[in-house]
Amino acid sequence: SRLILSGSTMTELASSYDPKSFEARLYAEWERAGYFKPSGKGEPYTILLPPPNVTGTLHMGHAFQQTLMDALIRYHRMRGYDTLWQVGTDHAGIATEMVVSRNLALEGKGETRDSLGRDGFIERVWEWKQQSGGTIERQMRRLGASGDWSRSVFTMDPMASKAITDSTGPKISSRE
């Protein structure tokens, strides 16, 4: 390490780059200050994150994709656009069902998807989402992703489910 003279004080400069000493603190400050939320000023620019499946953790493909989206959002934010990077996770239907069913078997209580019933099983899916989805969001934050976390959506959230049902459900028209 070296000593740096700054004004009338001496500061020790680390001999190597140590991002752990400041990255998490700065990211938390930026998030708390609302820097990743839309400003309400300027032309809107939005990216909807293709939601990663809640069944696991992020991989290099996710990191690459999210780096590109983050660069675009930050670029447009710096140019004065009203940016929103909508983040969230996907319930991954069959894959999540398999993971939760496997976890039930590992618990050794004899519970199954069928023995729990629909509502009981969905409750277990939500428990799994809290565990796994939290991991994915922590990983994205650690990467420095500047998404608006206050708007994070899970595809089984009531609003998201209703939007899908409303857009894909049967349309009945009354023709006379």
Backbone as a printed PyTorch tensor [residue, N CA C, xyz], in Angstrom:
tensor([[[  0.8340,  -1.1890,   0.0000],
         [  0.0000,   0.0000,   0.0000],
         [  0.8720,   1.2430,   0.0000]],

        [[  0.2720,   2.3560,  -0.4080],
         [  0.9970,   3.6220,  -0.4840],
         [  0.2470,   4.6700,   0.3120]],

        [[  0.9640,   5.7050,   0.7120],
         [  0.3350,   6.8340,   1.3890],
         [  0.0980,   7.9360,   0.3840]],

        [[ -1.0890,   8.5060,   0.4230],
         [ -1.4560,   9.5840,  -0.4890],
         [ -1.7000,  10.8450,   0.3440]],

        [[ -1.0970,  11.9380,  -0.0700],
         [ -1.2970,  13.2080,   0.6080],
         [ -2.4760,  13.9140,  -0.0360]],

        [[ -3.5050,  14.2000,   0.7610],
         [ -4.6980,  14.8790,   0.2750],
         [ -4.9560,  16.0560,   1.1960]],

        [[ -4.6640,  17.2480,   0.7190],
         [ -4.7890,  18.4230,   1.5870],
         [ -3.7730,  18.3180,   2.7020]],

        [[ -4.2520,  18.3310,   3.9290],
         [ -3.3320,  18.2520,   5.0650],
         [ -3.3840,  16.8810,   5.7410]],

        [[ -4.0790,  15.8910,   5.1190],
         [ -4.1600,  14.5590,   5.7250],
         [ -3.5250,  13.5200,   4.8160]],

        [[ -3.0870,  12.4440,   5.4340],
         [ -2.5070,  11.3330,   4.6920],
         [ -3.5060,  10.1840,   4.7220]],

        [[ -3.7410,   9.5680,   3.5850],
         [ -4.6500,   8.4280,   3.4770],
         [ -3.8720,   7.2520,   2.9220]],

        [[ -4.1060,   6.0720,   3.5030],
         [ -3.4360,   4.8800,   3.0020],
         [ -4.2240,   4.3330,   1.8230]],

        [[ -3.5460,   4.1080,   0.7260],
         [ -4.1630,   3.5640,  -0.4760],
         [ -3.9200,   2.0530,  -0.4950]],

        [[ -4.9940,   1.2960,  -0.6560],
         [ -4.8680,  -0.1660,  -0.6650],
         [ -3.9860,  -0.6110,  -1.8190]],

        [[ -3.2760,  -1.7100,  -1.6050],
         [ -2.3680,  -2.1940,  -2.6470],
         [ -3.1140,  -2.9230,  -3.7560]],

        [[ -4.3610,  -3.3010,  -3.5070],
         [ -5.1550,  -3.9440,  -4.5640],
         [ -6.6030,  -3.4730,  -4.4720]],

        [[ -7.3090,  -3.6110,  -5.5720],
         [ -8.7160,  -3.2110,  -5.6620],
         [ -9.5580,  -4.1340,  -4.7950]],

        [[-10.3780,  -3.5630,  -3.9090],
         [-11.2100,  -4.3450,  -2.9960],
         [-12.6640,  -3.8730,  -3.1000]],

        [[-13.4310,  -4.3970,  -4.0890],
         [-14.8030,  -3.9180,  -4.2880],
         [-15.7370,  -4.2410,  -3.1230]],

        [[-15.4370,  -5.2920,  -2.3650],
         [-16.3030,  -5.6730,  -1.2400],
         [-16.3830,  -4.5720,  -0.1960]],

        [[-15.3720,  -3.7200,  -0.1540],
         [-15.3350,  -2.6910,   0.8800],
         [-16.3220,  -1.5570,   0.6210]],

        [[-16.8780,  -1.4660,  -0.5910],
         [-17.7760,  -0.3460,  -0.8640],
         [-18.9700,  -0.6660,  -1.7600]],

        [[-18.9190,  -1.7100,  -2.5970],
         [-19.9980,  -1.9470,  -3.5650],
         [-21.3610,  -2.1510,  -2.9100]],

        [[-21.4630,  -3.0430,  -1.9430],
         [-22.7540,  -3.3270,  -1.3060],
         [-23.3060,  -2.0780,  -0.6220]],

        [[-22.4400,  -1.3240,   0.0310],
         [-22.8770,  -0.1020,   0.7180],
         [-23.4010,   0.9330,  -0.2780]],

        [[-22.6600,   1.1610,  -1.3660],
         [-23.1010,   2.1340,  -2.3680],
         [-24.3970,   1.7070,  -3.0400]],

        [[-24.5090,   0.4200,  -3.3860],
         [-25.7250,  -0.0730,  -4.0350],
         [-26.9350,   0.1420,  -3.1260]],

        [[-26.7910,  -0.1820,  -1.8460],
         [-27.8920,   0.0120,  -0.8960],
         [-28.2690,   1.4940,  -0.8020]],

        [[-27.2840,   2.3710,  -0.7970],
         [-27.5610,   3.8150,  -0.7550],
         [-28.3130,   4.2580,  -2.0060]],

        [[-27.8940,   3.7840,  -3.1760],
         [-28.5540,   4.1640,  -4.4250],
         [-30.0020,   3.6690,  -4.4510]],

        [[-30.1930,   2.4260,  -3.9980],
         [-31.5470,   1.8630,  -3.9810],
         [-32.4290,   2.6430,  -3.0050]],

        [[-31.9050,   2.9300,  -1.8290],
         [-32.6570,   3.6740,  -0.8110],
         [-33.0240,   5.0710,  -1.3220]],

        [[-32.1420,   5.6720,  -2.0900],
         [-32.3770,   7.0210,  -2.6220],
         [-33.3360,   7.0190,  -3.8140]],

        [[-33.6990,   5.8400,  -4.3060],
         [-34.6540,   5.7610,  -5.4150],
         [-34.0520,   6.0050,  -6.7910]],

        [[-32.7450,   5.8520,  -6.9320],
         [-32.0940,   6.1250,  -8.2110],
         [-32.5270,   5.1790,  -9.3260]],

        [[-33.0710,   4.0060,  -8.9800],
         [-33.4500,   3.0250,  -9.9980],
         [-34.9210,   3.1170, -10.3700]],

        [[-35.6550,   4.0120,  -9.7460],
         [-37.0840,   4.1810, -10.0180],
         [-37.2820,   5.2050, -11.1320]],

        [[-38.3980,   5.1110, -11.8500],
         [-38.6860,   6.1510, -12.8540],
         [-38.7480,   7.5230, -12.1910]],

        [[-38.2840,   8.5350, -12.9160],
         [-38.2350,   9.8930, -12.3680],
         [-39.5470,  10.6450, -12.5640]],

        [[-40.3520,  10.2030, -13.5340],
         [-41.5710,  10.9380, -13.8510],
         [-41.3140,  12.0830, -14.8210]],

        [[-40.0660,  12.2100, -15.2590],
         [-39.6820,  13.2860, -16.1870],
         [-39.0300,  12.6620, -17.4080]],

        [[-39.2940,  13.2390, -18.5780],
         [-38.6660,  12.7640, -19.7970],
         [-39.4960,  11.7230, -20.5140]],

        [[-39.0280,  11.3800, -21.6880],
         [-39.7020,  10.3690, -22.5090],
         [-39.5320,   8.9920, -21.8590]],

        [[-40.6190,   8.2080, -21.7800],
         [-40.5090,   6.8840, -21.1420],
         [-39.6070,   5.9310, -21.9330]],

        [[-38.8320,   5.1610, -21.1990],
         [-38.0170,   4.0810, -21.7730],
         [-38.1010,   2.9200, -20.7940]],

        [[-38.6450,   1.7880, -21.2450],
         [-38.8950,   0.6510, -20.3630],
         [-38.3180,  -0.6260, -20.9310]],

        [[-37.7630,  -1.4420, -20.0670],
         [-37.3450,  -2.7970, -20.4170],
         [-38.0320,  -3.7400, -19.4460]],

        [[-38.6860,  -4.7520, -19.9750],
         [-39.2860,  -5.7920, -19.1540],
         [-38.3180,  -6.9610, -19.1270]],

        [[-37.7950,  -7.2470, -17.9500],
         [-36.8710,  -8.3670, -17.7910],
         [-37.6000,  -9.6660, -18.1020]],

        [[-37.1120, -10.4550, -19.0720],
         [-37.6880, -11.7960, -19.2110],
         [-37.4090, -12.5150, -17.8900]],

        [[-38.4580, -12.7870, -17.1050],
         [-38.2100, -13.2310, -15.7350],
         [-37.5230, -14.5830, -15.6440]],

        [[-36.4400, -14.6470, -14.8740],
         [-35.7910, -15.9430, -14.6780],
         [-36.7000, -16.8620, -13.8640]],

        [[-36.6030, -18.1530, -14.1220],
         [-37.4020, -19.1310, -13.3880],
         [-37.0010, -19.1580, -11.9310]],

        [[-37.9890, -19.2540, -11.0760],
         [-37.7760, -19.2370,  -9.6390],
         [-37.1910, -20.5670,  -9.1430]],

        [[-36.9620, -21.5120, -10.0520],
         [-36.5280, -22.8500,  -9.6560],
         [-35.0440, -22.9680,  -9.3330]],

        [[-34.2900, -21.9360,  -9.5270],
         [-32.8580, -22.1030,  -9.2800],
         [-32.1470, -20.8040,  -9.0420]],

        [[-30.9380, -20.7280,  -9.5660],
         [-30.1110, -19.5450,  -9.4170],
         [-29.7300, -19.0560, -10.8110]],

        [[-29.1630, -17.8790, -10.8500],
         [-28.7750, -17.3020, -12.1410],
         [-27.5220, -17.9850, -12.6800]],

        [[-27.4000, -18.0000, -14.0050],
         [-26.2120, -18.5580, -14.6470],
         [-25.5800, -17.4850, -15.5360]],

        [[-24.5180, -17.8240, -16.2200],
         [-23.7830, -16.8440, -17.0240],
         [-24.6440, -16.2140, -18.1190]],

        [[-25.5760, -16.9800, -18.6760],
         [-26.4810, -16.4220, -19.6820],
         [-27.3230, -15.2970, -19.1090]],

        [[-27.8330, -15.5020, -17.8810],
         [-28.5880, -14.4460, -17.2140],
         [-27.6990, -13.2240, -16.9920]],

        [[-26.4860, -13.4540, -16.5120],
         [-25.5710, -12.3420, -16.2290],
         [-25.2960, -11.5340, -17.4900]],

        [[-25.0760, -12.2260, -18.6110],
         [-24.8100, -11.5350, -19.8750],
         [-26.0290, -10.7170, -20.2960]],

        [[-27.1910, -11.3440, -20.2960],
         [-28.4270, -10.6790, -20.7120],
         [-28.7140,  -9.4650, -19.8160]],

        [[-28.5660,  -9.6470, -18.5080],
         [-28.8840,  -8.5690, -17.5890],
         [-27.8660,  -7.4370, -17.6670]],

        [[-26.6310,  -7.7580, -17.9920],
         [-25.6240,  -6.7080, -18.1800],
         [-25.9970,  -5.8210, -19.3610]],

        [[-26.4550,  -6.4410, -20.4440],
         [-26.8710,  -5.6580, -21.6130],
         [-28.0790,  -4.7690, -21.2900]],

        [[-29.0790,  -5.3400, -20.6070],
         [-30.2630,  -4.5580, -20.2510],
         [-29.8940,  -3.4260, -19.2980]],

        [[-29.0210,  -3.7050, -18.3390],
         [-28.6060,  -2.6880, -17.3800],
         [-27.8650,  -1.5550, -18.0910]],

        [[-27.0100,  -1.9050, -19.0260],
         [-26.2820,  -0.8700, -19.7710],
         [-27.2590,   0.0160, -20.5490]],

        [[-28.2600,  -0.5820, -21.1780],
         [-29.2570,   0.2050, -21.9190],
         [-30.0610,   1.1080, -20.9970]],

        [[-30.5010,   0.5770, -19.8640],
         [-31.2780,   1.3860, -18.9160],
         [-30.4330,   2.5450, -18.3920]],

        [[-29.1890,   2.2580, -17.9970],
         [-28.3290,   3.3240, -17.4630],
         [-28.0270,   4.3780, -18.5310]],

        [[-27.7920,   3.9440, -19.7550],
         [-27.5200,   4.8670, -20.8580],
         [-28.7120,   5.8170, -21.0520]],

        [[-29.9090,   5.2490, -21.1130],
         [-31.1000,   6.0750, -21.3160],
         [-31.3970,   6.9500, -20.0910]],

        [[-31.1280,   6.4420, -18.9110],
         [-31.3210,   7.2390, -17.6910],
         [-30.4040,   8.4610, -17.7370]],

        [[-29.1410,   8.2580, -18.1290],
         [-28.1900,   9.3730, -18.1960],
         [-28.5650,  10.3760, -19.2860]],

        [[-29.3040,   9.9360, -20.3030],
         [-29.7240,  10.8370, -21.3840],
         [-31.0350,  11.5460, -21.0720]],

        [[-31.5840,  11.3330, -19.8640],
         [-32.7680,  12.0760, -19.4400],
         [-34.0960,  11.3680, -19.6530]],

        [[-34.0530,  10.1190, -20.0840],
         [-35.3000,   9.3700, -20.2610],
         [-35.8690,   8.9930, -18.8890]],

        [[-37.1780,   8.7920, -18.8450],
         [-37.8630,   8.3050, -17.6530],
         [-37.8150,   6.7820, -17.7230]],

        [[-36.8070,   6.1770, -17.1050],
         [-36.5310,   4.7550, -17.2960],
         [-37.1920,   3.8710, -16.2470]],

        [[-37.5970,   2.7050, -16.7050],
         [-38.0850,   1.6520, -15.8210],
         [-37.5420,   0.3330, -16.3260]],

        [[-36.8040,  -0.3500, -15.4750],
         [-36.4170,  -1.7290, -15.7590],
         [-37.2710,  -2.5770, -14.8400]],

        [[-38.3230,  -3.1730, -15.4100],
         [-39.2630,  -3.9900, -14.6520],
         [-38.6590,  -5.3660, -14.4130]],

        [[-38.4340,  -5.6850, -13.1500],
         [-37.8070,  -6.9530, -12.7920],
         [-38.8280,  -7.8840, -12.1420]],

        [[-38.4630,  -9.1540, -12.0410],
         [-39.3260, -10.1210, -11.3850],
         [-38.8430, -11.5350, -11.6510]],

        [[-39.6460, -12.5080, -11.2210],
         [-39.3320, -13.9140, -11.4320],
         [-40.5610, -14.6370, -11.9550]],

        [[-40.3220, -15.7430, -12.6420],
         [-41.3780, -16.5500, -13.2510],
         [-41.6030, -17.8000, -12.4170]],

        [[-42.8610, -18.2120, -12.2950],
         [-43.1790, -19.3870, -11.4770],
         [-42.7360, -20.6970, -12.1210]],

        [[-42.4900, -20.7240, -13.4060],
         [-41.9290, -21.8780, -14.1140],
         [-42.7660, -23.1400, -13.9760]],

        [[-44.0690, -22.9860, -13.8190],
         [-45.0490, -24.0620, -13.7810],
         [-44.5750, -25.4580, -13.4310]],

        [[-44.3410, -26.2680, -14.4370],
         [-44.0170, -27.6810, -14.2460],
         [-42.6950, -27.8560, -13.5060]],

        [[-41.7000, -27.0560, -13.8350],
         [-40.4010, -27.1810, -13.1700],
         [-40.5210, -26.8880, -11.6700]],

        [[-41.2890, -25.8670, -11.3190],
         [-41.4870, -25.5440,  -9.9010],
         [-42.2650, -26.6420,  -9.2060]],

        [[-43.2720, -27.1710,  -9.8850],
         [-44.0390, -28.2810,  -9.3230],
         [-43.1180, -29.4530,  -8.9900]],

        [[-42.1850, -29.7350,  -9.8830],
         [-41.2480, -30.8450,  -9.6520],
         [-40.3380, -30.5640,  -8.4580]],

        [[-39.8040, -29.3510,  -8.3800],
         [-38.8990, -28.9950,  -7.2860],
         [-39.6330, -29.0610,  -5.9450]],

        [[-40.8290, -28.4840,  -5.8830],
         [-41.5850, -28.4710,  -4.6250],
         [-41.9930, -29.8970,  -4.2470]],

        [[-42.3960, -30.6970,  -5.2180],
         [-42.7540, -32.0990,  -4.9390],
         [-41.5440, -32.8750,  -4.4160]],

        [[-40.3850, -32.6360,  -5.0160],
         [-39.1590, -33.3020,  -4.5610],
         [-38.8210, -32.8710,  -3.1320]],

        [[-38.9810, -31.5820,  -2.8260],
         [-38.7170, -31.0870,  -1.4730],
         [-39.6760, -31.7140,  -0.4600]],

        [[-40.9380, -31.8770,  -0.8490],
         [-41.9000, -32.5390,   0.0370],
         [-41.4330, -33.9640,   0.3450]],

        [[-40.9760, -34.6830,  -0.6810],
         [-40.5020, -36.0600,  -0.4860],
         [-39.2830, -36.0860,   0.4340]],

        [[-38.3820, -35.1150,   0.2730],
         [-37.1780, -35.0630,   1.1070],
         [-37.4980, -34.7580,   2.5720]],

        [[-38.6010, -34.0520,   2.8130],
         [-38.9990, -33.7530,   4.1930],
         [-39.4070, -35.0170,   4.9390]],

        [[-39.8210, -36.0450,   4.1990],
         [-40.1380, -37.3310,   4.8070],
         [-41.4080, -37.3780,   5.6430]],

        [[-42.3200, -36.4520,   5.4350],
         [-43.5660, -36.4270,   6.2010],
         [-44.7050, -37.1410,   5.4690]],

        [[-44.4070, -37.6550,   4.2830],
         [-45.4300, -38.3450,   3.5020],
         [-46.3750, -37.4190,   2.7590]],

        [[-46.0600, -36.1060,   2.7810],
         [-46.9200, -35.1580,   2.0620],
         [-46.5920, -35.1710,   0.5780]],

        [[-47.6320, -35.0360,  -0.2260],
         [-47.4730, -34.9590,  -1.6740],
         [-48.3310, -33.7990,  -2.1760]],

        [[-48.1610, -33.5030,  -3.4330],
         [-48.9770, -32.4700,  -4.0680],
         [-50.4570, -32.8080,  -3.9070]],

        [[-50.8010, -34.0730,  -4.1050],
         [-52.1950, -34.4940,  -4.0050],
         [-52.7080, -34.4520,  -2.5720]],

        [[-51.8890, -34.8730,  -1.6030],
         [-52.3590, -34.8910,  -0.2100],
         [-52.5400, -33.4780,   0.3420]],

        [[-51.7630, -32.5190,  -0.1550],
         [-51.9000, -31.1320,   0.2980],
         [-53.1130, -30.4430,  -0.3110]],

        [[-53.5290, -30.9110,  -1.4640],
         [-54.6010, -30.2280,  -2.1810],
         [-54.0530, -29.0050,  -2.8940]],

        [[-54.8590, -28.4350,  -3.7560],
         [-54.4170, -27.3110,  -4.5870],
         [-53.9180, -26.1380,  -3.7360]],

        [[-54.7400, -25.6860,  -2.7720],
         [-54.3660, -24.5130,  -1.9700],
         [-53.1310, -24.7850,  -1.1160]],

        [[-53.0440, -25.9640,  -0.5280],
         [-51.8800, -26.3170,   0.2840],
         [-50.6120, -26.3810,  -0.5400]],

        [[-50.7320, -26.9390,  -1.7540],
         [-49.5600, -27.0310,  -2.6150],
         [-49.1240, -25.6400,  -3.0810]],

        [[-50.0870, -24.8020,  -3.4380],
         [-49.7540, -23.4280,  -3.8640],
         [-49.0710, -22.6810,  -2.7260]],

        [[-49.5020, -22.9260,  -1.4960],
         [-48.8410, -22.3120,  -0.3440],
         [-47.3700, -22.7310,  -0.2870]],

        [[-47.0850, -23.9880,  -0.5710],
         [-45.6940, -24.4770,  -0.5870],
         [-44.9030, -23.8500,  -1.7380]],

        [[-45.5690, -23.6340,  -2.8710],
         [-44.9000, -22.9600,  -3.9990],
         [-44.4830, -21.5560,  -3.5770]],

        [[-45.3790, -20.8480,  -2.8760],
         [-45.0520, -19.4970,  -2.4040],
         [-43.8840, -19.5330,  -1.4300]],

        [[-43.8230, -20.5420,  -0.5630],
         [-42.6860, -20.6780,   0.3600],
         [-41.3910, -20.8730,  -0.4220]],

        [[-41.4480, -21.7220,  -1.4520],
         [-40.2670, -21.9700,  -2.2820],
         [-39.8540, -20.6890,  -3.0050]],

        [[-40.8440, -19.9400,  -3.4810],
         [-40.5650, -18.6820,  -4.1830],
         [-39.8230, -17.7190,  -3.2640]],

        [[-40.2470, -17.6310,  -1.9910],
         [-39.5750, -16.7270,  -1.0550],
         [-38.0990, -17.0980,  -0.9080]],

        [[-37.8250, -18.3850,  -0.8710],
         [-36.4400, -18.8530,  -0.7210],
         [-35.6580, -18.6460,  -2.0120]],

        [[-36.1490, -19.2090,  -3.1060],
         [-35.4060, -19.1980,  -4.3620],
         [-35.4350, -17.8340,  -5.0360]],

        [[-36.6140, -17.2070,  -5.0570],
         [-36.7290, -15.8930,  -5.6890],
         [-35.8650, -14.8640,  -4.9880]],

        [[-35.7680, -14.9690,  -3.6730],
         [-34.8950, -14.0720,  -2.9180],
         [-33.4460, -14.2420,  -3.3180]],

        [[-33.0470, -15.4770,  -3.5880],
         [-31.6740, -15.7500,  -4.0290],
         [-31.4060, -15.0680,  -5.3660]],

        [[-32.3520, -15.1940,  -6.3000],
         [-32.1780, -14.5950,  -7.6240],
         [-32.0670, -13.0760,  -7.5110]],

        [[-32.9370, -12.4550,  -6.7250],
         [-32.8670, -10.9930,  -6.5790],
         [-31.5650, -10.5750,  -5.8980]],

        [[-31.1130, -11.3270,  -4.9030],
         [-29.8280, -10.9980,  -4.2630],
         [-28.6890, -11.0940,  -5.2780]],

        [[-28.7290, -12.1190,  -6.1390],
         [-27.6860, -12.2570,  -7.1560],
         [-27.7060, -11.0790,  -8.1190]],

        [[-28.9010, -10.6620,  -8.5450],
         [-28.9920,  -9.5320,  -9.4660],
         [-28.4920,  -8.2450,  -8.8180]],

        [[-28.8470,  -8.0490,  -7.5720],
         [-28.3580,  -6.8610,  -6.8650],
         [-26.8370,  -6.9020,  -6.7510]],

        [[-26.2870,  -8.0770,  -6.4790],
         [-24.8350,  -8.2220,  -6.3530],
         [-24.1340,  -7.9030,  -7.6700]],

        [[-24.8180,  -8.2090,  -8.7860],
         [-24.2780,  -7.8510, -10.1020],
         [-24.3540,  -6.3500, -10.3500]],

        [[-25.1620,  -5.6470,  -9.5500],
         [-25.3120,  -4.2040,  -9.7110],
         [-26.4770,  -3.8130, -10.5900]],

        [[-27.3910,  -4.7340, -10.8670],
         [-28.5290,  -4.4560, -11.7480],
         [-29.3510,  -3.2920, -11.1960]],

        [[-29.6550,  -2.3200, -12.0620],
         [-30.3560,  -1.1130, -11.6130],
         [-31.8470,  -1.1730, -11.9230]],

        [[-32.4600,  -2.3110, -11.6410],
         [-33.9110,  -2.4540, -11.8160],
         [-34.6610,  -1.8020, -10.6690]],

        [[-35.9380,  -1.5110, -10.9120],
         [-36.7790,  -0.9210,  -9.8660],
         [-37.3390,  -2.0480,  -9.0050]],

        [[-36.6410,  -2.3530,  -7.9110],
         [-36.9980,  -3.4820,  -7.0500],
         [-38.3120,  -3.2660,  -6.3170]],

        [[-38.7490,  -2.0300,  -6.1980],
         [-40.0280,  -1.7790,  -5.5210],
         [-41.2040,  -2.2870,  -6.3560]],

        [[-40.9650,  -2.5540,  -7.6330],
         [-42.0190,  -3.0400,  -8.5300],
         [-41.8320,  -4.5070,  -8.9140]],

        [[-40.9300,  -5.2080,  -8.2650],
         [-40.6470,  -6.5970,  -8.6230],
         [-41.9300,  -7.4270,  -8.6250]],

        [[-42.0750,  -8.2440,  -9.6600],
         [-43.2970,  -9.0300,  -9.8370],
         [-42.9490, -10.5090,  -9.9560]],

        [[-43.7810, -11.3400,  -9.3430],
         [-43.7250, -12.7960,  -9.4870],
         [-44.9290, -13.1610, -10.3360]],

        [[-44.7580, -14.0470, -11.3000],
         [-45.8490, -14.3300, -12.2320],
         [-47.0810, -14.9380, -11.5760]],

        [[-46.9780, -15.3790, -10.3140],
         [-48.1660, -15.8540,  -9.5970],
         [-48.7890, -14.7610,  -8.7250]],

        [[-48.2050, -13.5500,  -8.7190],
         [-48.8230, -12.4400,  -7.9960],
         [-50.2130, -12.2150,  -8.5780]],

        [[-51.1750, -11.8310,  -7.7540],
         [-52.5460, -11.6470,  -8.2570],
         [-52.6370, -10.7310,  -9.4700]],

        [[-51.9150,  -9.6000,  -9.4560],
         [-51.9750,  -8.6620, -10.5820],
         [-51.4550,  -9.3050, -11.8640]],

        [[-50.3390,  -9.9990, -11.7700],
         [-49.7620, -10.6330, -12.9640],
         [-50.6530, -11.7710, -13.4520]],

        [[-51.1790, -12.5730, -12.5390],
         [-52.0620, -13.6750, -12.9290],
         [-53.3150, -13.1530, -13.6220]],

        [[-53.8760, -12.0770, -13.0650],
         [-55.0880, -11.4980, -13.6610],
         [-54.7940, -10.9430, -15.0520]],

        [[-53.6500, -10.3000, -15.2120],
         [-53.2890,  -9.7470, -16.5180],
         [-53.1880, -10.8520, -17.5630]],

        [[-52.6110, -11.9900, -17.1850],
         [-52.4870, -13.1140, -18.1140],
         [-53.8510, -13.7000, -18.4230]],

        [[-54.6430, -13.9220, -17.3880],
         [-55.9780, -14.4880, -17.5800],
         [-56.8290, -13.5650, -18.4510]],

        [[-56.7730, -12.2770, -18.1680],
         [-57.5680, -11.3250, -18.9440],
         [-57.1410, -11.2840, -20.4060]],

        [[-55.8380, -11.4720, -20.6580],
         [-55.3700, -11.3450, -22.0420],
         [-55.4870, -12.6550, -22.8270]],

        [[-55.5640, -13.7950, -22.1400],
         [-55.6000, -15.0780, -22.8580],
         [-56.8910, -15.8560, -22.6470]],

        [[-57.7350, -15.3940, -21.7430],
         [-58.9690, -16.1040, -21.4440],
         [-59.9510, -16.0230, -22.5950]],

        [[-61.0320, -16.8010, -22.4840],
         [-62.0140, -16.8010, -23.5680],
         [-62.6870, -15.4430, -23.7090]],

        [[-62.9060, -15.0710, -24.9270],
         [-63.5850, -13.8200, -25.2370],
         [-64.9880, -14.1840, -25.7420]],

        [[-65.9700, -13.6520, -25.0810],
         [-67.3540, -13.9140, -25.4670],
         [-67.9220, -12.6160, -26.0090]],

        [[-68.3750, -12.6610, -27.2190],
         [-68.9730, -11.4630, -27.7840],
         [-70.4610, -11.7300, -27.9770]],

        [[-71.2080, -10.7000, -27.8260],
         [-72.6640, -10.8400, -28.0180],
         [-73.0290, -10.2290, -29.3630]],

        [[-73.1750, -11.0880, -30.3140],
         [-73.5800, -10.6390, -31.6530],
         [-75.0420, -10.9530, -31.8350]],

        [[-75.7430,  -9.9980, -32.3000],
         [-77.1720, -10.2440, -32.5290],
         [-77.4790, -10.2640, -33.9810]]])
